[in-house]
Amino acid sequence: MKVIACRDFGYDCNALMKGRNLDEAIDACVKHKVSMHHEVLKDLQTPEKREEIGAKAKELL
């Protein structure tokens, strides 16, 4: 399972987005950023941005 912490992106936010794999965790993070931090969905769905988000993922043991 992969987890991405919102705090890793500079937000004062304790949200943790989880997924069974990296793509699911990235998708959850994108949804969170759009709904809670009003980021633009189109900007977050580029391959470069998804790779940047995925780089923050950690393995949840």
CHARMM-style PDB file with segment names, atoms N, HN, CA, C and O in Angstrom:
ATOM      1  N   MET     1       0.848  -1.175   0.000  1.00  0.00      PROA
ATOM      2  CA  MET     1       0.000   0.000   0.000  1.00  0.00      PROA
ATOM      3  C   MET     1       0.897   1.242   0.000  1.00  0.00      PROA
ATOM      4  O   MET     1       1.916   1.281   0.689  1.00  0.00      PROA
ATOM      5  N   LYS     2       0.514   2.238  -0.766  1.00  0.00      PROA
ATOM      6  HN  LYS     2      -0.314   2.207  -1.326  1.00  0.00      PROA
ATOM      7  CA  LYS     2       1.252   3.500  -0.863  1.00  0.00      PROA
ATOM      8  C   LYS     2       0.476   4.603  -0.149  1.00  0.00      PROA
ATOM      9  O   LYS     2      -0.754   4.600  -0.126  1.00  0.00      PROA
ATOM     10  N   VAL     3       1.217   5.546   0.431  1.00  0.00      PROA
ATOM     11  HN  VAL     3       2.217   5.548   0.412  1.00  0.00      PROA
ATOM     12  CA  VAL     3       0.598   6.677   1.117  1.00  0.00      PROA
ATOM     13  C   VAL     3       1.341   7.954   0.738  1.00  0.00      PROA
ATOM     14  O   VAL     3       2.566   7.967   0.614  1.00  0.00      PROA
ATOM     15  N   ILE     4       0.573   9.025   0.558  1.00  0.00      PROA
ATOM     16  HN  ILE     4      -0.422   9.014   0.659  1.00  0.00      PROA
ATOM     17  CA  ILE     4       1.131  10.340   0.240  1.00  0.00      PROA
ATOM     18  C   ILE     4       0.558  11.329   1.253  1.00  0.00      PROA
ATOM     19  O   ILE     4      -0.658  11.420   1.425  1.00  0.00      PROA
ATOM     20  N   ALA     5       1.442  12.065   1.918  1.00  0.00      PROA
ATOM     21  HN  ALA     5       2.430  11.990   1.778  1.00  0.00      PROA
ATOM     22  CA  ALA     5       1.030  13.046   2.926  1.00  0.00      PROA
ATOM     23  C   ALA     5       0.871  14.416   2.277  1.00  0.00      PROA
ATOM     24  O   ALA     5       1.762  14.885   1.569  1.00  0.00      PROA
ATOM     25  N   CYS     6      -0.248  15.038   2.520  1.00  0.00      PROA
ATOM     26  HN  CYS     6      -0.971  14.657   3.095  1.00  0.00      PROA
ATOM     27  CA  CYS     6      -0.503  16.374   1.980  1.00  0.00      PROA
ATOM     28  C   CYS     6       0.540  17.369   2.494  1.00  0.00      PROA
ATOM     29  O   CYS     6       0.951  18.276   1.771  1.00  0.00      PROA
ATOM     30  N   ARG     7       0.957  17.194   3.732  1.00  0.00      PROA
ATOM     31  HN  ARG     7       0.622  16.458   4.320  1.00  0.00      PROA
ATOM     32  CA  ARG     7       1.939  18.079   4.347  1.00  0.00      PROA
ATOM     33  C   ARG     7       3.241  18.135   3.523  1.00  0.00      PROA
ATOM     34  O   ARG     7       3.947  19.143   3.551  1.00  0.00      PROA
ATOM     35  N   ASP     8       3.555  17.058   2.794  1.00  0.00      PROA
ATOM     36  HN  ASP     8       2.982  16.239   2.771  1.00  0.00      PROA
ATOM     37  CA  ASP     8       4.772  17.008   1.972  1.00  0.00      PROA
ATOM     38  C   ASP     8       4.746  18.012   0.821  1.00  0.00      PROA
ATOM     39  O   ASP     8       5.772  18.259   0.188  1.00  0.00      PROA
ATOM     40  N   PHE     9       3.583  18.586   0.553  1.00  0.00      PROA
ATOM     41  HN  PHE     9       2.749  18.385   1.067  1.00  0.00      PROA
ATOM     42  CA  PHE     9       3.450  19.574  -0.522  1.00  0.00      PROA
ATOM     43  C   PHE     9       3.392  21.000   0.012  1.00  0.00      PROA
ATOM     44  O   PHE     9       3.109  21.940  -0.732  1.00  0.00      PROA
ATOM     45  N   GLY    10       3.664  21.155   1.310  1.00  0.00      PROA
ATOM     46  HN  GLY    10       3.894  20.392   1.914  1.00  0.00      PROA
ATOM     47  CA  GLY    10       3.725  22.488   1.895  1.00  0.00      PROA
ATOM     48  C   GLY    10       2.426  22.997   2.502  1.00  0.00      PROA
ATOM     49  O   GLY    10       2.360  24.132   2.975  1.00  0.00      PROA
ATOM     50  N   TYR    11       1.389  22.156   2.488  1.00  0.00      PROA
ATOM     51  HN  TYR    11       1.443  21.234   2.103  1.00  0.00      PROA
ATOM     52  CA  TYR    11       0.120  22.569   3.093  1.00  0.00      PROA
ATOM     53  C   TYR    11       0.129  22.264   4.582  1.00  0.00      PROA
ATOM     54  O   TYR    11       0.758  21.299   5.018  1.00  0.00      PROA
ATOM     55  N   ASP    12      -0.564  23.078   5.361  1.00  0.00      PROA
ATOM     56  HN  ASP    12      -1.074  23.862   5.007  1.00  0.00      PROA
ATOM     57  CA  ASP    12      -0.767  22.802   6.776  1.00  0.00      PROA
ATOM     58  C   ASP    12      -2.001  21.904   6.869  1.00  0.00      PROA
ATOM     59  O   ASP    12      -3.079  22.340   7.274  1.00  0.00      PROA
ATOM     60  N   CYS    13      -1.816  20.645   6.487  1.00  0.00      PROA
ATOM     61  HN  CYS    13      -0.941  20.291   6.158  1.00  0.00      PROA
ATOM     62  CA  CYS    13      -2.929  19.701   6.330  1.00  0.00      PROA
ATOM     63  C   CYS    13      -2.433  18.317   6.739  1.00  0.00      PROA
ATOM     64  O   CYS    13      -1.366  17.883   6.306  1.00  0.00      PROA
ATOM     65  N   ASN    14      -3.197  17.638   7.562  1.00  0.00      PROA
ATOM     66  HN  ASN    14      -4.064  17.991   7.914  1.00  0.00      PROA
ATOM     67  CA  ASN    14      -2.793  16.320   8.053  1.00  0.00      PROA
ATOM     68  C   ASN    14      -3.318  15.157   7.217  1.00  0.00      PROA
ATOM     69  O   ASN    14      -3.181  14.003   7.623  1.00  0.00      PROA
ATOM     70  N   ALA    15      -3.908  15.433   6.073  1.00  0.00      PROA
ATOM     71  HN  ALA    15      -4.019  16.371   5.744  1.00  0.00      PROA
ATOM     72  CA  ALA    15      -4.501  14.376   5.251  1.00  0.00      PROA
ATOM     73  C   ALA    15      -3.436  13.426   4.717  1.00  0.00      PROA
ATOM     74  O   ALA    15      -2.341  13.836   4.331  1.00  0.00      PROA
ATOM     75  N   LEU    16      -3.792  12.141   4.709  1.00  0.00      PROA
ATOM     76  HN  LEU    16      -4.681  11.807   5.023  1.00  0.00      PROA
ATOM     77  CA  LEU    16      -2.960  11.100   4.110  1.00  0.00      PROA
ATOM     78  C   LEU    16      -3.790  10.412   3.042  1.00  0.00      PROA
ATOM     79  O   LEU    16      -4.878   9.909   3.321  1.00  0.00      PROA
ATOM     80  N   MET    17      -3.281  10.390   1.826  1.00  0.00      PROA
ATOM     81  HN  MET    17      -2.397  10.799   1.599  1.00  0.00      PROA
ATOM     82  CA  MET    17      -3.987   9.733   0.731  1.00  0.00      PROA
ATOM     83  C   MET    17      -3.341   8.376   0.496  1.00  0.00      PROA
ATOM     84  O   MET    17      -2.122   8.268   0.361  1.00  0.00      PROA
ATOM     85  N   LYS    18      -4.175   7.342   0.448  1.00  0.00      PROA
ATOM     86  HN  LYS    18      -5.166   7.429   0.557  1.00  0.00      PROA
ATOM     87  CA  LYS    18      -3.665   5.973   0.347  1.00  0.00      PROA
ATOM     88  C   LYS    18      -4.198   5.297  -0.908  1.00  0.00      PROA
ATOM     89  O   LYS    18      -5.254   5.655  -1.430  1.00  0.00      PROA
ATOM     90  N   GLY    19      -3.444   4.317  -1.374  1.00  0.00      PROA
ATOM     91  HN  GLY    19      -2.587   4.027  -0.950  1.00  0.00      PROA
ATOM     92  CA  GLY    19      -3.881   3.500  -2.495  1.00  0.00      PROA
ATOM     93  C   GLY    19      -3.195   2.156  -2.465  1.00  0.00      PROA
ATOM     94  O   GLY    19      -2.123   2.011  -1.876  1.00  0.00      PROA
ATOM     95  N   ARG    20      -3.803   1.175  -3.093  1.00  0.00      PROA
ATOM     96  HN  ARG    20      -4.673   1.292  -3.571  1.00  0.00      PROA
ATOM     97  CA  ARG    20      -3.199  -0.159  -3.144  1.00  0.00      PROA
ATOM     98  C   ARG    20      -1.920  -0.160  -3.960  1.00  0.00      PROA
ATOM     99  O   ARG    20      -1.049  -1.012  -3.782  1.00  0.00      PROA
ATOM    100  N   ASN    21      -1.820   0.824  -4.871  1.00  0.00      PROA
ATOM    101  HN  ASN    21      -2.528   1.516  -5.016  1.00  0.00      PROA
ATOM    102  CA  ASN    21      -0.613   0.973  -5.675  1.00  0.00      PROA
ATOM    103  C   ASN    21      -0.351   2.465  -5.884  1.00  0.00      PROA
ATOM    104  O   ASN    21      -1.127   3.302  -5.425  1.00  0.00      PROA
ATOM    105  N   LEU    22       0.722   2.790  -6.562  1.00  0.00      PROA
ATOM    106  HN  LEU    22       1.353   2.109  -6.935  1.00  0.00      PROA
ATOM    107  CA  LEU    22       1.107   4.188  -6.726  1.00  0.00      PROA
ATOM    108  C   LEU    22       0.050   4.993  -7.474  1.00  0.00      PROA
ATOM    109  O   LEU    22      -0.247   6.124  -7.088  1.00  0.00      PROA
ATOM    110  N   ASP    23      -0.520   4.433  -8.531  1.00  0.00      PROA
ATOM    111  HN  ASP    23      -0.279   3.514  -8.844  1.00  0.00      PROA
ATOM    112  CA  ASP    23      -1.533   5.166  -9.307  1.00  0.00      PROA
ATOM    113  C   ASP    23      -2.760   5.512  -8.460  1.00  0.00      PROA
ATOM    114  O   ASP    23      -3.289   6.618  -8.566  1.00  0.00      PROA
ATOM    115  N   GLU    24      -3.210   4.588  -7.630  1.00  0.00      PROA
ATOM    116  HN  GLU    24      -2.779   3.689  -7.544  1.00  0.00      PROA
ATOM    117  CA  GLU    24      -4.366   4.864  -6.770  1.00  0.00      PROA
ATOM    118  C   GLU    24      -4.050   5.963  -5.758  1.00  0.00      PROA
ATOM    119  O   GLU    24      -4.889   6.822  -5.487  1.00  0.00      PROA
ATOM    120  N   ALA    25      -2.843   5.933  -5.201  1.00  0.00      PROA
ATOM    121  HN  ALA    25      -2.161   5.235  -5.421  1.00  0.00      PROA
ATOM    122  CA  ALA    25      -2.451   6.967  -4.235  1.00  0.00      PROA
ATOM    123  C   ALA    25      -2.358   8.329  -4.910  1.00  0.00      PROA
ATOM    124  O   ALA    25      -2.770   9.335  -4.333  1.00  0.00      PROA
ATOM    125  N   ILE    26      -1.824   8.369  -6.116  1.00  0.00      PROA
ATOM    126  HN  ILE    26      -1.490   7.552  -6.584  1.00  0.00      PROA
ATOM    127  CA  ILE    26      -1.739   9.628  -6.869  1.00  0.00      PROA
ATOM    128  C   ILE    26      -3.136  10.141  -7.180  1.00  0.00      PROA
ATOM    129  O   ILE    26      -3.404  11.331  -7.019  1.00  0.00      PROA
ATOM    130  N   ASP    27      -4.030   9.263  -7.623  1.00  0.00      PROA
ATOM    131  HN  ASP    27      -3.812   8.296  -7.754  1.00  0.00      PROA
ATOM    132  CA  ASP    27      -5.414   9.665  -7.917  1.00  0.00      PROA
ATOM    133  C   ASP    27      -6.088  10.252  -6.675  1.00  0.00      PROA
ATOM    134  O   ASP    27      -6.771  11.272  -6.760  1.00  0.00      PROA
ATOM    135  N   ALA    28      -5.894   9.606  -5.523  1.00  0.00      PROA
ATOM    136  HN  ALA    28      -5.339   8.777  -5.454  1.00  0.00      PROA
ATOM    137  CA  ALA    28      -6.487  10.098  -4.278  1.00  0.00      PROA
ATOM    138  C   ALA    28      -5.911  11.463  -3.913  1.00  0.00      PROA
ATOM    139  O   ALA    28      -6.627  12.340  -3.432  1.00  0.00      PROA
ATOM    140  N   CYS    29      -4.620  11.632  -4.144  1.00  0.00      PROA
ATOM    141  HN  CYS    29      -4.038  10.919  -4.535  1.00  0.00      PROA
ATOM    142  CA  CYS    29      -3.972  12.904  -3.839  1.00  0.00      PROA
ATOM    143  C   CYS    29      -4.500  14.016  -4.748  1.00  0.00      PROA
ATOM    144  O   CYS    29      -4.758  15.129  -4.291  1.00  0.00      PROA
ATOM    145  N   VAL    30      -4.654  13.711  -6.014  1.00  0.00      PROA
ATOM    146  HN  VAL    30      -4.444  12.807  -6.385  1.00  0.00      PROA
ATOM    147  CA  VAL    30      -5.181  14.692  -6.967  1.00  0.00      PROA
ATOM    148  C   VAL    30      -6.588  15.111  -6.546  1.00  0.00      PROA
ATOM    149  O   VAL    30      -6.894  16.303  -6.513  1.00  0.00      PROA
ATOM    150  N   LYS    31      -7.439  14.149  -6.225  1.00  0.00      PROA
ATOM    151  HN  LYS    31      -7.191  13.181  -6.252  1.00  0.00      PROA
ATOM    152  CA  LYS    31      -8.810  14.463  -5.790  1.00  0.00      PROA
ATOM    153  C   LYS    31      -8.799  15.342  -4.547  1.00  0.00      PROA
ATOM    154  O   LYS    31      -9.574  16.293  -4.446  1.00  0.00      PROA
ATOM    155  N   HSD    32      -7.926  15.026  -3.610  1.00  0.00      PROA
ATOM    156  HN  HSD    32      -7.296  14.254  -3.692  1.00  0.00      PROA
ATOM    157  CA  HSD    32      -7.829  15.815  -2.373  1.00  0.00      PROA
ATOM    158  C   HSD    32      -7.382  17.241  -2.671  1.00  0.00      PROA
ATOM    159  O   HSD    32      -7.958  18.196  -2.150  1.00  0.00      PROA
ATOM    160  N   LYS    33      -6.363  17.385  -3.504  1.00  0.00      PROA
ATOM    161  HN  LYS    33      -5.895  16.609  -3.927  1.00  0.00      PROA
ATOM    162  CA  LYS    33      -5.838  18.723  -3.816  1.00  0.00      PROA
ATOM    163  C   LYS    33      -6.904  19.584  -4.506  1.00  0.00      PROA
ATOM    164  O   LYS    33      -6.990  20.788  -4.264  1.00  0.00      PROA
ATOM    165  N   VAL    34      -7.709  18.959  -5.360  1.00  0.00      PROA
ATOM    166  HN  VAL    34      -7.639  17.981  -5.556  1.00  0.00      PROA
ATOM    167  CA  VAL    34      -8.756  19.696  -6.067  1.00  0.00      PROA
ATOM    168  C   VAL    34      -9.884  20.083  -5.104  1.00  0.00      PROA
ATOM    169  O   VAL    34     -10.320  21.234  -5.084  1.00  0.00      PROA
ATOM    170  N   SER    35     -10.349  19.125  -4.313  1.00  0.00      PROA
ATOM    171  HN  SER    35      -9.995  18.190  -4.329  1.00  0.00      PROA
ATOM    172  CA  SER    35     -11.513  19.399  -3.463  1.00  0.00      PROA
ATOM    173  C   SER    35     -11.184  20.234  -2.231  1.00  0.00      PROA
ATOM    174  O   SER    35     -11.995  21.063  -1.818  1.00  0.00      PROA
ATOM    175  N   MET    36     -10.021  20.033  -1.641  1.00  0.00      PROA
ATOM    176  HN  MET    36      -9.362  19.359  -1.976  1.00  0.00      PROA
ATOM    177  CA  MET    36      -9.707  20.706  -0.383  1.00  0.00      PROA
ATOM    178  C   MET    36      -8.827  21.949  -0.542  1.00  0.00      PROA
ATOM    179  O   MET    36      -8.904  22.876   0.265  1.00  0.00      PROA
ATOM    180  N   HSD    37      -8.002  21.963  -1.572  1.00  0.00      PROA
ATOM    181  HN  HSD    37      -7.940  21.210  -2.227  1.00  0.00      PROA
ATOM    182  CA  HSD    37      -7.046  23.067  -1.723  1.00  0.00      PROA
ATOM    183  C   HSD    37      -7.277  23.857  -3.017  1.00  0.00      PROA
ATOM    184  O   HSD    37      -6.488  24.738  -3.358  1.00  0.00      PROA
ATOM    185  N   HSD    38      -8.344  23.543  -3.721  1.00  0.00      PROA
ATOM    186  HN  HSD    38      -8.985  22.827  -3.444  1.00  0.00      PROA
ATOM    187  CA  HSD    38      -8.811  24.288  -4.894  1.00  0.00      PROA
ATOM    188  C   HSD    38      -7.764  24.384  -5.997  1.00  0.00      PROA
ATOM    189  O   HSD    38      -7.675  25.394  -6.696  1.00  0.00      PROA
ATOM    190  N   GLU    39      -6.969  23.320  -6.148  1.00  0.00      PROA
ATOM    191  HN  GLU    39      -7.041  22.500  -5.580  1.00  0.00      PROA
ATOM    192  CA  GLU    39      -6.038  23.277  -7.272  1.00  0.00      PROA
ATOM    193  C   GLU    39      -6.813  22.879  -8.524  1.00  0.00      PROA
ATOM    194  O   GLU    39      -7.915  22.337  -8.435  1.00  0.00      PROA
ATOM    195  N   VAL    40      -6.237  23.147  -9.676  1.00  0.00      PROA
ATOM    196  HN  VAL    40      -5.342  23.587  -9.748  1.00  0.00      PROA
ATOM    197  CA  VAL    40      -6.905  22.895 -10.952  1.00  0.00      PROA
ATOM    198  C   VAL    40      -6.626  21.460 -11.406  1.00  0.00      PROA
ATOM    199  O   VAL    40      -5.473  21.064 -11.572  1.00  0.00      PROA
ATOM    200  N   LEU    41      -7.694  20.695 -11.602  1.00  0.00      PROA
ATOM    201  HN  LEU    41      -8.631  21.017 -11.467  1.00  0.00      PROA
ATOM    202  CA  LEU    41      -7.580  19.289 -11.984  1.00  0.00      PROA
ATOM    203  C   LEU    41      -6.703  19.105 -13.213  1.00  0.00      PROA
ATOM    204  O   LEU    41      -5.823  18.243 -13.232  1.00  0.00      PROA
ATOM    205  N   LYS    42      -6.942  19.911 -14.236  1.00  0.00      PROA
ATOM    206  HN  LYS    42      -7.656  20.610 -14.221  1.00  0.00      PROA
ATOM    207  CA  LYS    42      -6.188  19.782 -15.488  1.00  0.00      PROA
ATOM    208  C   LYS    42      -4.682  19.928 -15.258  1.00  0.00      PROA
ATOM    209  O   LYS    42      -3.883  19.239 -15.892  1.00  0.00      PROA
ATOM    210  N   ASP    43      -4.304  20.817 -14.360  1.00  0.00      PROA
ATOM    211  HN  ASP    43      -4.953  21.377 -13.845  1.00  0.00      PROA
ATOM    212  CA  ASP    43      -2.882  21.043 -14.077  1.00  0.00      PROA
ATOM    213  C   ASP    43      -2.248  19.858 -13.357  1.00  0.00      PROA
ATOM    214  O   ASP    43      -1.050  19.613 -13.501  1.00  0.00      PROA
ATOM    215  N   LEU    44      -3.039  19.125 -12.586  1.00  0.00      PROA
ATOM    216  HN  LEU    44      -4.012  19.324 -12.469  1.00  0.00      PROA
ATOM    217  CA  LEU    44      -2.508  18.012 -11.798  1.00  0.00      PROA
ATOM    218  C   LEU    44      -2.454  16.702 -12.570  1.00  0.00      PROA
ATOM    219  O   LEU    44      -1.861  15.732 -12.097  1.00  0.00      PROA
ATOM    220  N   GLN    45      -3.060  16.658 -13.747  1.00  0.00      PROA
ATOM    221  HN  GLN    45      -3.541  17.446 -14.131  1.00  0.00      PROA
ATOM    222  CA  GLN    45      -3.139  15.400 -14.480  1.00  0.00      PROA
ATOM    223  C   GLN    45      -2.107  15.263 -15.595  1.00  0.00      PROA
ATOM    224  O   GLN    45      -2.193  14.339 -16.403  1.00  0.00      PROA
ATOM    225  N   THR    46      -1.144  16.160 -15.648  1.00  0.00      PROA
ATOM    226  HN  THR    46      -1.073  16.910 -14.991  1.00  0.00      PROA
ATOM    227  CA  THR    46      -0.075  16.000 -16.637  1.00  0.00      PROA
ATOM    228  C   THR    46       0.852  14.889 -16.168  1.00  0.00      PROA
ATOM    229  O   THR    46       0.983  14.667 -14.964  1.00  0.00      PROA
ATOM    230  N   PRO    47       1.492  14.193 -17.084  1.00  0.00      PROA
ATOM    231  CA  PRO    47       2.433  13.124 -16.672  1.00  0.00      PROA
ATOM    232  C   PRO    47       3.534  13.649 -15.740  1.00  0.00      PROA
ATOM    233  O   PRO    47       3.939  12.959 -14.805  1.00  0.00      PROA
ATOM    234  N   GLU    48       4.010  14.860 -15.997  1.00  0.00      PROA
ATOM    235  HN  GLU    48       3.681  15.420 -16.757  1.00  0.00      PROA
ATOM    236  CA  GLU    48       5.075  15.430 -15.170  1.00  0.00      PROA
ATOM    237  C   GLU    48       4.593  15.668 -13.738  1.00  0.00      PROA
ATOM    238  O   GLU    48       5.300  15.361 -12.779  1.00  0.00      PROA
ATOM    239  N   LYS    49       3.391  16.215 -13.603  1.00  0.00      PROA
ATOM    240  HN  LYS    49       2.816  16.465 -14.382  1.00  0.00      PROA
ATOM    241  CA  LYS    49       2.851  16.518 -12.268  1.00  0.00      PROA
ATOM    242  C   LYS    49       2.529  15.227 -11.520  1.00  0.00      PROA
ATOM    243  O   LYS    49       2.766  15.132 -10.316  1.00  0.00      PROA
ATOM    244  N   ARG    50       1.993  14.238 -12.223  1.00  0.00      PROA
ATOM    245  HN  ARG    50       1.800  14.315 -13.202  1.00  0.00      PROA
ATOM    246  CA  ARG    50       1.704  12.946 -11.584  1.00  0.00      PROA
ATOM    247  C   ARG    50       2.999  12.294 -11.097  1.00  0.00      PROA
ATOM    248  O   ARG    50       3.028  11.676 -10.034  1.00  0.00      PROA
ATOM    249  N   GLU    51       4.052  12.435 -11.872  1.00  0.00      PROA
ATOM    250  HN  GLU    51       4.028  12.938 -12.737  1.00  0.00      PROA
ATOM    251  CA  GLU    51       5.353  11.889 -11.467  1.00  0.00      PROA
ATOM    252  C   GLU    51       5.883  12.623 -10.230  1.00  0.00      PROA
ATOM    253  O   GLU    51       6.441  12.006  -9.323  1.00  0.00      PROA
ATOM    254  N   GLU    52       5.703  13.938 -10.207  1.00  0.00      PROA
ATOM    255  HN  GLU    52       5.250  14.440 -10.944  1.00  0.00      PROA
ATOM    256  CA  GLU    52       6.127  14.749  -9.058  1.00  0.00      PROA
ATOM    257  C   GLU    52       5.360  14.348  -7.791  1.00  0.00      PROA
ATOM    258  O   GLU    52       5.945  14.234  -6.714  1.00  0.00      PROA
ATOM    259  N   ILE    53       4.054  14.139  -7.931  1.00  0.00      PROA
ATOM    260  HN  ILE    53       3.579  14.232  -8.806  1.00  0.00      PROA
ATOM    261  CA  ILE    53       3.237  13.712  -6.794  1.00  0.00      PROA
ATOM    262  C   ILE    53       3.667  12.318  -6.343  1.00  0.00      PROA
ATOM    263  O   ILE    53       3.819  12.064  -5.148  1.00  0.00      PROA
ATOM    264  N   GLY    54       3.859  11.428  -7.296  1.00  0.00      PROA
ATOM    265  HN  GLY    54       3.736  11.635  -8.267  1.00  0.00      PROA
ATOM    266  CA  GLY    54       4.254  10.053  -6.987  1.00  0.00      PROA
ATOM    267  C   GLY    54       5.601   9.956  -6.292  1.00  0.00      PROA
ATOM    268  O   GLY    54       5.843   9.015  -5.536  1.00  0.00      PROA
ATOM    269  N   ALA    55       6.468  10.908  -6.539  1.00  0.00      PROA
ATOM    270  HN  ALA    55       6.271  11.672  -7.153  1.00  0.00      PROA
ATOM    271  CA  ALA    55       7.787  10.909  -5.916  1.00  0.00      PROA
ATOM    272  C   ALA    55       7.707  11.090  -4.402  1.00  0.00      PROA
ATOM    273  O   ALA    55       8.647  10.748  -3.686  1.00  0.00      PROA
ATOM    274  N   LYS    56       6.590  11.625  -3.912  1.00  0.00      PROA
ATOM    275  HN  LYS    56       5.825  11.904  -4.494  1.00  0.00      PROA
ATOM    276  CA  LYS    56       6.400  11.847  -2.478  1.00  0.00      PROA
ATOM    277  C   LYS    56       5.810  10.623  -1.775  1.00  0.00      PROA
ATOM    278  O   LYS    56       5.690  10.609  -0.550  1.00  0.00      PROA
ATOM    279  N   ALA    57       5.446   9.606  -2.539  1.00  0.00      PROA
ATOM    280  HN  ALA    57       5.543   9.617  -3.534  1.00  0.00      PROA
ATOM    281  CA  ALA    57       4.789   8.424  -1.967  1.00  0.00      PROA
ATOM    282  C   ALA    57       5.755   7.610  -1.121  1.00  0.00      PROA
ATOM    283  O   ALA    57       6.951   7.535  -1.403  1.00  0.00      PROA
ATOM    284  N   LYS    58       5.208   7.011  -0.086  1.00  0.00      PROA
ATOM    285  HN  LYS    58       4.237   7.072   0.143  1.00  0.00      PROA
ATOM    286  CA  LYS    58       5.960   6.125   0.783  1.00  0.00      PROA
ATOM    287  C   LYS    58       5.206   4.802   0.894  1.00  0.00      PROA
ATOM    288  O   LYS    58       3.992   4.749   0.697  1.00  0.00      PROA
ATOM    289  N   GLU    59       5.926   3.755   1.205  1.00  0.00      PROA
ATOM    290  HN  GLU    59       6.912   3.798   1.365  1.00  0.00      PROA
ATOM    291  CA  GLU    59       5.307   2.455   1.396  1.00  0.00      PROA
ATOM    292  C   GLU    59       4.701   2.397   2.790  1.00  0.00      PROA
ATOM    293  O   GLU    59       5.378   2.697   3.774  1.00  0.00      PROA
ATOM    294  N   LEU    60       3.438   2.016   2.883  1.00  0.00      PROA
ATOM    295  HN  LEU    60       2.888   1.773   2.084  1.00  0.00      PROA
ATOM    296  CA  LEU    60       2.767   1.879   4.168  1.00  0.00      PROA
ATOM    297  C   LEU    60       2.887   0.426   4.606  1.00  0.00      PROA
ATOM    298  O   LEU    60       2.407  -0.475   3.918  1.00  0.00      PROA
ATOM    299  N   LEU    61       3.515   0.202   5.729  1.00  0.00      PROA
ATOM    300  HN  LEU    61       3.905   0.934   6.288  1.00  0.00      PROA
ATOM    301  CA  LEU    61       3.752  -1.167   6.187  1.00  0.00      PROA
ATOM    302  C   LEU    61       2.650  -1.662   7.088  1.00  0.00      PROA
ATOM    303  OT1 LEU    61       2.701  -2.799   7.558  1.00  0.00      PROA
TER     304      LEU     61
END
